[in-house]
Amino acid sequence: ELLGSATTSDAYKCVDISREETDQDAHVCLKIFKRGKFDQSLDEVRILQYINSNCVDPDEKNVLRLVDFFYAEDRMCIVTELLRVNIYELGDAIYNAGDIPYFVYPRMKRIAKQILQALEYIHSLGLIHCDVKPENIVIKSYSKCIVKLIDFGGSLFNTSRYSSYIQSRSYRAPEVIVGCPYDGRIDIWSLGTVIAEMHTNSVLFSNTSVPTMLARIIDVLGPFPENVIDRGTNTRDLFTPGPDR
């Protein structure tokens, strides 16, 4: 069963017959990368292996569990645990149906705590997730409000070269936008915007371009600190000279 499609891959709900024979939960998620995406898929496999191998139980760290991976017909395939819907799809479906909101304060607190624990763990490994957003926070249990952080394909090590081409735009941290050095705190910024979105059911920094997003950030949080503007390699492209910026 097709679960969803993205630019680089398609995800399917499958049955692993070998697991079925050992009385394990046989349902898994099969992520099939599209042809020509080998390097990106290999990066994701390596990072998932690294994340999974450094903890006793991925459930305790609220990160995606890697089951297996293989290469077939010019495509990398990654097998992971099967989760449920992501919190963007869940919130959207509830809103459109006019049902009782799922993201009440106790659940919002629980989700935030779990993702903070996941980020604390991957940051301790020297990794930055680089794409925390509602689509990458997925429900494992509705009744217990258990979630997991997924999609480590764009994750970077702290020692990697800085890039401005990370994070989905609406959740992108200011230091990334203006071209300043960054670390795991950019993931915390993204999580903050996700929490606001859960509460309001609307994107906090909605935008049509990078400049309009900067304008929204300034409108909500006030002017950028001068030291951030001065250090930014993209400042000249985004801010006009002068005291009022």
Secondary structure as the mmCIF struct_conf table of DSSP 4:
data_model
#
loop_
_struct_conf.conf_type_id
_struct_conf.id
_struct_conf.beg_label_comp_id
_struct_conf.beg_label_asym_id
_struct_conf.beg_label_seq_id
_struct_conf.end_label_comp_id
_struct_conf.end_label_asym_id
_struct_conf.end_label_seq_id
STRN STRN1 LEU A 2 SER A 5
BEND BEND1 THR A 7 THR A 8
STRN STRN2 SER A 9 VAL A 15
HELX_RH_AL_P HELX_RH_AL_P1 ILE A 17 GLU A 21
TURN_TY1_P TURN_TY1_P1 THR A 22 ASP A 23
BEND BEND2 GLN A 24 GLN A 24
STRN STRN3 HIS A 27 PHE A 33
HELX_LH_PP_P HELX_LH_PP_P1 LYS A 34 LYS A 34
TURN_TY1_P TURN_TY1_P2 ARG A 35 GLY A 36
HELX_RH_AL_P HELX_RH_AL_P2 PHE A 38 SER A 53
TURN_TY1_P TURN_TY1_P3 ASN A 54 ASN A 54
BEND BEND3 CYS A 55 VAL A 56
HELX_RH_AL_P HELX_RH_AL_P3 PRO A 58 LYS A 61
TURN_TY1_P TURN_TY1_P4 ASN A 62 ASN A 62
STRN STRN4 VAL A 63 VAL A 63
HELX_LH_PP_P HELX_LH_PP_P2 LEU A 64 ARG A 65
STRN STRN5 LEU A 66 ALA A 72
TURN_TY1_P TURN_TY1_P5 GLU A 73 ASP A 74
STRN STRN6 ARG A 75 GLU A 81
STRN STRN7 ASN A 86 ASN A 86
HELX_RH_AL_P HELX_RH_AL_P4 ILE A 87 ALA A 97
TURN_TY1_P TURN_TY1_P6 GLY A 98 GLY A 98
HELX_LH_PP_P HELX_LH_PP_P3 ASP A 99 PRO A 101
BEND BEND4 TYR A 102 TYR A 102
HELX_RH_AL_P HELX_RH_AL_P5 TYR A 105 SER A 124
TURN_TY1_P TURN_TY1_P7 LEU A 125 GLY A 126
STRN STRN8 LEU A 127 ILE A 128
BEND BEND5 LYS A 133 LYS A 133
HELX_RH_3T_P HELX_RH_3T_P1 PRO A 134 ASN A 136
STRN STRN9 ILE A 137 SER A 141
TURN_TY1_P TURN_TY1_P8 TYR A 142 CYS A 145
STRN STRN10 ILE A 146 LEU A 149
TURN_TY1_P TURN_TY1_P9 GLY A 153 GLY A 154
STRN STRN11 LEU A 156 PHE A 157
TURN_TY1_P TURN_TY1_P10 ASN A 158 THR A 159
BEND BEND6 SER A 160 SER A 160
HELX_LH_PP_P HELX_LH_PP_P4 ARG A 161 TYR A 162
BEND BEND7 SER A 164 TYR A 165
BEND BEND8 GLN A 167 GLN A 167
HELX_RH_3T_P HELX_RH_3T_P2 ARG A 169 TYR A 171
HELX_RH_AL_P HELX_RH_AL_P6 PRO A 174 VAL A 178
TURN_TY1_P TURN_TY1_P11 GLY A 179 GLY A 179
TURN_TY1_P TURN_TY1_P12 GLY A 184 GLY A 184
HELX_RH_AL_P HELX_RH_AL_P7 ARG A 185 THR A 200
BEND BEND9 ASN A 201 SER A 202
TURN_TY1_P TURN_TY1_P13 LEU A 204 PHE A 205
BEND BEND10 THR A 208 SER A 209
HELX_RH_AL_P HELX_RH_AL_P8 VAL A 210 LEU A 221
BEND BEND11 PRO A 223 PRO A 223
HELX_LH_PP_P HELX_LH_PP_P5 PHE A 224 PRO A 225
HELX_RH_AL_P HELX_RH_AL_P9 GLU A 226 ARG A 231
TURN_TY1_P TURN_TY1_P14 THR A 233 ASN A 234
HELX_RH_AL_P HELX_RH_AL_P10 THR A 235 LEU A 238
BEND BEND12 PHE A 239 PHE A 239
BEND BEND13 PRO A 241 GLY A 242
TURN_TY1_P TURN_TY1_P15 PRO A 243 ASP A 244
#
